[in-house]
Amino acid sequence: MLEVADLHAYYAKSHVLHGVNLRVDAGEIVCLLGRNGVGRSTTAKAVMGLVTGRGSVRFKGREILGRKAYEIAHCGVGYVPENRDVFAGLTVRQNLMLGVKDPKAFARGETRWSIDDMYRLFPRLKERDGTAAGVLSGGEQQMLTLCRTLMGDPDLIMIDEPTEGLAPKIVELVGQFLQEVSRRGISILLIEQKLAIALDISQRLYLMGHGHIVFEGTPADLKNNEAVRKEWLEV
């Protein structure tokens, strides 16, 4: 589904990514772990066309590196940024509808997700249907952003720190939501700092350090490798 090879990325003259290699297969949950500032978010932004990059990013076999972000989105890549970016003055339902890329297909029921699906997965959003997004709690805004991205019917979704600052019960709910998304055949690249959720829901994971991948394997591989965890994850 997604294959990143020798990816370098820059902010102006600052060289942030140094030859990142990773892949996400169809229907797979892959976690990108690491401390703050090692390049995890930059990797997602480079894939999405939001920062300058060189190397190769192939999505469903097609090279997308260098394309505009909206073009990449229309190819079937969804992106949930860390800062959530809800439209504060619009209602929950209006935010969800803004995620729809093909209104005609949506009206005919030909898309993978409906508003009813979102409200079934997150009943709290149904309760807040007519509420302005700007007054939602942090957890509710995170749910809304996840659901709005899915309304665009992506084949791959990249999610940056979805559990940051959330209460444990909401973290558990987000984990269940991501597993449901995966069961529907959508690939997920999850950018996380919390080891527990990565070990719990991902099939494979990558660990970043200083702009490159320092470890690749299964959750069991990382769980059994104390030296790697101590060097690259523990503070």
C-alpha positions in Angstrom: 0.0 0.0 0.0 2.7 2.5 1.0 6.5 2.1 0.4 8.9 4.8 1.5 12.5 4.4 0.3 15.5 6.6 1.1 13.3 9.5 2.1 15.1 12.7 3.0 13.2 15.8 4.2 14.1 19.4 4.9 12.8 22.5 6.7 14.5 25.3 4.8 18.2 24.3 5.1 17.7 22.0 8.1 18.1 18.3 7.0 15.5 16.4 9.2 15.1 13.0 7.6 18.1 11.0 6.6 17.1 8.1 4.3 14.0 6.7 5.9 12.7 3.3 4.7 9.4 1.8 5.7 6.3 0.1 4.3 2.7 -0.4 5.2 0.8 -3.3 3.7 -2.9 -3.5 2.9 -5.1 -3.6 6.0 -2.1 -3.4 8.3 -1.5 -1.2 11.4 2.1 -0.1 11.5 3.3 2.1 14.3 6.1 4.7 14.0 7.6 5.1 17.4 10.3 7.4 18.9 11.0 10.3 21.2 9.9 13.8 20.4 11.9 15.5 17.7 13.3 12.5 15.9 11.4 13.0 12.7 8.2 10.9 13.1 5.8 13.8 12.3 8.0 15.0 9.5 7.9 11.6 7.9 4.1 11.7 7.7 4.2 15.3 6.4 6.7 14.4 3.7 4.5 11.5 2.6 1.6 13.9 2.5 3.5 16.5 0.5 3.5 19.1 3.3 7.3 19.4 3.5 10.0 19.2 0.9 11.4 15.7 0.4 13.6 13.6 -1.9 13.8 9.9 -2.4 10.7 7.8 -3.2 7.2 7.5 -1.8 5.1 5.0 -3.6 1.3 4.6 -2.9 -0.4 1.6 -4.5 2.6 1.3 -6.8 2.5 5.0 -8.0 5.1 7.6 -7.1 3.5 10.4 -5.1 6.6 12.3 -3.8 6.6 15.8 -5.1 2.8 15.9 -5.7 0.6 18.5 -4.0 -1.1 17.5 -0.7 -4.6 17.7 -2.2 -3.6 15.4 -5.1 -2.2 12.9 -2.6 -5.4 13.1 -0.6 -7.4 12.4 -3.8 -5.2 9.3 -4.5 -6.6 7.8 -1.3 -4.2 9.0 1.5 -5.8 10.4 4.7 -3.9 12.4 7.3 -4.8 13.3 10.9 -2.4 15.9 12.2 -1.4 16.1 15.8 -3.1 19.5 16.4 -6.5 18.1 15.2 -7.4 21.2 13.1 -11.2 21.1 13.5 -13.3 23.9 12.0 -14.2 25.6 15.2 -17.2 27.5 14.0 -18.9 24.6 12.2 -21.0 21.9 13.9 -19.9 18.3 14.3 -22.0 17.2 11.3 -20.7 20.0 9.1 -17.1 19.1 10.0 -17.8 15.5 9.0 -19.4 16.5 5.7 -16.4 18.6 4.8 -14.4 15.3 4.7 -16.4 13.9 1.9 -14.5 13.9 -1.4 -17.2 12.7 -3.7 -20.6 14.1 -2.6 -22.5 12.3 -5.4 -21.0 8.9 -4.5 -21.7 9.6 -0.8 -25.4 10.5 -1.6 -25.7 7.2 -3.4 -24.3 5.3 -0.5 -21.3 4.1 -2.5 -18.6 5.2 0.0 -17.1 3.0 2.7 -18.2 5.2 5.6 -21.4 7.1 6.5 -22.2 9.6 9.2 -24.2 6.8 10.9 -21.0 4.7 11.0 -19.1 7.5 12.7 -21.9 8.0 15.3 -22.0 4.2 15.9 -18.3 4.1 16.6 -18.3 7.3 18.6 -21.8 7.8 20.2 -20.6 10.9 21.9 -20.3 12.6 18.5 -24.0 11.9 17.8 -24.9 13.6 21.0 -22.9 16.6 19.9 -24.2 16.6 16.3 -25.3 20.2 16.3 -22.6 21.5 18.6 -19.8 23.8 17.3 -16.5 21.9 17.1 -14.7 24.6 18.9 -16.4 23.9 22.2 -15.8 20.1 22.2 -13.3 18.6 24.6 -9.9 17.5 23.4 -11.0 13.9 23.2 -14.2 14.8 21.2 -12.1 16.9 18.8 -9.7 14.0 18.3 -12.7 11.7 17.5 -14.1 14.2 15.2 -10.8 14.7 13.3 -10.4 10.9 12.9 -14.0 10.5 11.6 -13.7 13.5 9.3 -10.7 12.0 7.6 -12.4 8.7 7.2 -15.4 10.4 5.5 -13.0 11.0 2.6 -12.9 7.2 2.1 -9.1 6.8 2.2 -7.3 3.5 1.6 -4.4 4.6 3.9 -4.7 6.8 6.9 -1.7 8.4 8.7 -2.5 9.5 12.3 -0.1 11.6 14.3 -0.2 11.1 18.1 -4.0 10.5 18.4 -3.8 9.7 22.1 -1.8 12.7 23.2 -3.4 14.4 26.3 -6.4 12.1 26.3 -7.9 10.3 29.4 -7.2 6.5 29.6 -10.8 5.6 28.7 -10.6 7.7 25.6 -7.2 6.2 24.7 -8.8 2.8 24.9 -11.7 3.9 22.7 -9.3 5.3 20.1 -7.4 2.0 20.0 -10.7 0.1 19.5 -11.6 2.6 16.7 -8.3 2.0 14.9 -8.7 -1.8 15.0 -12.2 -1.4 13.5 -10.8 0.8 10.7 -8.2 -1.9 10.0 -10.8 -4.6 9.9 -12.5 -2.7 7.1 -9.3 -3.0 5.1 -7.8 0.4 5.6 -4.1 0.6 6.2 -2.9 2.7 9.1 0.4 4.4 9.8 0.2 5.3 13.5 2.7 7.8 14.9 2.9 7.3 18.6 5.1 7.9 21.6 3.2 5.6 24.0 4.7 2.1 23.8 1.7 0.4 25.3 -0.8 1.2 22.5 1.8 0.4 19.8 2.4 -3.0 21.3 -1.3 -3.6 21.7 -2.7 -2.8 18.3 0.1 -2.8 15.6 1.2 -5.7 13.5 4.6 -4.2 12.9 6.5 -1.2 14.1 9.4 1.0 13.3 11.5 3.0 15.8 13.0 6.3 14.8 16.1 8.0 16.1 17.7 11.2 14.8 16.0 11.2 11.4 16.3 7.5 10.5 14.9 4.1 11.3 16.9 2.4 14.1 14.7 -0.7 14.6 12.0 -2.6 12.6 10.1 -5.6 13.8 7.0 -7.0 15.4 5.7 -5.8 18.8 7.0 -9.0 20.3 10.5 -8.3 18.8 10.6 -4.9 20.5 9.2 -6.1 23.7 12.0 -8.7 23.9 14.7 -6.2 23.0 15.4 -4.2 26.2 18.6 -2.7 24.8 16.8 -1.0 21.9 14.0 0.2 24.1 16.4 1.7 26.7 18.5 3.5 24.1 15.8 4.9 21.8 12.6 5.1 23.9 13.2 5.4 27.6 14.0 8.9 28.9 
